């Protein structure tokens, strides 16, 4: 039986240069139909090549937000 994972909600701010590097690696992995591995707050996360990707836009009185989401 699979052990339930702990709930986690982390947000990290990157420099523009570092963000571009990560997005470029993600795009390369997607293009090659390969899994993408990224480390977030000390935990390595492997995103499968067949993950579902969507873009979410939120608009409120305090500003706008655009989220690129990957779900598996």
C-alpha positions, 0 to 999 in steps of 0.5 A: 500500500502506498504511503500517503505523502505529507501536504506541501505548499511551497513558493520560491522566488527565482531570479529571472535568469534561474527561472529561464534555465528551469523553464528551458530544461522543462521545455527540453524534457517535454519536447523529448517526451522524457521525465523532468526532475527538479529539486524544490526546497531540498526534495527531488521531484520527478515529473513524468513525461505524460503529466497534464499541463495547464495554465491558470490566470487569476485576476483580483483587486490586488493584481493578476497571477499566471500559474503554469501547473503540472499535474500527475 
